[in-house]
Amino acid sequence: MPDDELSRTFAALADPTRRAILARLSEGEATVNELAEPFDISLQAISKHLKVLERAGLISRGRDAQWRPCRLETAPLDAVSHWVDRYRERWSDRFDRLEQEIRRVHPGKEGLEHG
């Protein structure tokens, strides 16, 4: 697994089961058993997914007697959002310049569609 934070986060988010676990945790803390309920996979498999999420910093696990709740940690998601926004701005700017150039080269072409 990659060793930089952003790569670990993207690798963790690449799996649909892990994304579903994060979606559930966005509603509040949950135990491993509660997180496993909607999935047709073993508790061991859920635990492996949780370890990946924990290594990426996307979840943390507390301890309250026998109860070990998992909770969502948003800092890595904020870092991903910032990274995506930065590139979205760059590409948007490039597409705007491309559109201007197309209009310059082909004057009178109205209604250029954006894809």
Sequence and secondary structure as in RCSB ss.txt:
>XXXX:A:sequence
MPDDELSRTFAALADPTRRAILARLSEGEATVNELAEPFDISLQAISKHLKVLERAGLISRGRDAQWRPCRLETA
PLDAVSHWVDRYRERWSDRFDRLEQEIRRVHPGKEGLEHG
>XXXX:A:secstr
   SHHHHHHHHHTSHHHHHHHHHHTT  B HHHHHTT SS HHHHHHHHHHHHHTTSEEE  BTTB  EEE  H
HHHHHHHHHHHHHHHHHHHHHHHHHHHHHHSTT       
